């Protein structure tokens, strides 16, 4: 797969690949700064996402939820914010409950001491 990607860039082939890119309108009814996985034409100038238009509300909800979780976790890291990390885990569909989220987060903080920034 990586050889095909490299060839597409090196020889400006504009082959289609599924890539993670900044949305910028590829999914019309989703925020532009979200990272999305969509079909792209890939050439010497990088990926050019192929627009998919609006997506159904159910799928949009799933994607927006995941983007919110990821953005909160990034913010928690850079802001050293326990609250933002807790909010991210609470929103996560894998946890989905504030009490469980606190237990998971506390266990992760303990297990990753020295590798994570201190969360306040």
C-alpha positions in Angstrom: 0.0 0.0 0.0 2.8 2.5 0.9 4.5 1.8 -2.4 1.3 2.8 -4.2 1.0 5.9 -2.1 4.6 6.9 -2.8 4.2 6.3 -6.5 1.0 8.4 -6.6 2.9 11.3 -5.0 6.2 10.8 -6.9 4.6 10.4 -10.3 1.7 12.8 -9.7 -0.7 9.9 -10.5 -3.7 11.3 -8.6 -4.7 7.7 -7.7 -7.5 7.4 -5.2 -6.7 6.4 -1.6 -8.6 6.5 1.7 -6.8 9.0 3.8 -7.3 11.0 7.0 -7.4 14.7 6.2 -8.7 17.9 7.6 -12.4 18.0 6.6 -12.5 21.4 5.0 -15.9 20.7 3.4 -15.4 17.1 2.3 -18.3 16.2 4.6 -20.5 19.2 4.1 -22.4 19.2 7.3 -19.4 18.6 9.6 -16.9 21.1 11.1 -14.1 22.0 8.8 -11.3 21.5 11.3 -12.3 17.9 12.1 -10.0 15.1 10.8 -11.9 12.7 8.6 -11.2 9.5 6.7 -12.4 10.0 3.1 -11.4 9.1 -0.4 -8.8 11.4 -1.8 -6.9 11.8 -5.1 -3.3 11.8 -4.2 -0.6 13.5 -6.3 2.5 15.6 -6.1 0.6 18.4 -4.3 -0.8 16.1 -1.6 -4.2 14.7 -1.0 -7.3 16.3 -2.6 -10.4 15.0 -0.7 -13.4 14.0 -2.7 -16.5 15.6 -1.3 -19.2 13.3 0.0 -21.8 16.1 0.6 -24.0 15.9 3.7 -24.1 12.6 5.7 -27.1 11.3 7.5 -27.7 12.7 11.0 -27.0 9.3 12.7 -23.5 9.1 11.2 -22.8 12.8 11.7 -23.7 12.3 15.4 -21.2 9.4 15.7 -18.4 11.4 14.0 -19.0 14.6 15.9 -19.0 12.7 19.2 -15.7 11.1 18.3 -14.1 14.4 17.2 -15.2 16.0 20.5 -13.6 13.2 22.5 -10.3 13.5 20.6 -10.3 17.3 20.8 -10.9 17.2 24.5 -8.1 14.7 25.0 -5.7 16.9 23.1 -6.8 19.9 25.0 -6.4 18.0 28.3 -2.9 17.1 27.4 -1.7 20.6 26.5 -3.7 22.3 29.3 -2.8 19.7 31.9 -6.5 19.5 32.6 -8.0 16.6 34.5 -11.5 18.0 33.9 -11.1 18.0 30.1 -9.7 14.4 30.2 -12.7 13.4 32.4 -15.1 15.0 30.0 -13.5 13.2 27.1 -13.8 9.8 28.8 -17.4 10.6 29.8 -18.3 11.4 26.2 -16.5 8.4 24.8 -18.9 5.7 23.6 -16.4 3.1 25.0 -17.0 4.5 28.6 -20.1 6.6 28.4 -20.6 7.1 32.2 -19.1 9.8 34.4 -18.4 7.4 37.3 -16.8 4.8 35.1 -14.9 7.6 33.3 -13.4 8.8 36.5 -12.3 5.3 37.4 -10.8 4.7 34.0 -9.0 8.0 34.0 -7.6 7.6 37.5 -6.3 4.1 36.6 -4.7 5.5 33.4 -3.1 8.4 35.3 -1.6 6.0 37.8 -0.4 3.5 35.2 1.2 6.2 33.1 2.9 8.3 35.8 6.0 9.9 34.4 4.8 9.5 30.8 1.9 11.9 30.9 1.8 15.5 32.1 0.4 16.0 35.5 -3.3 16.7 35.2 -4.7 19.4 37.5 
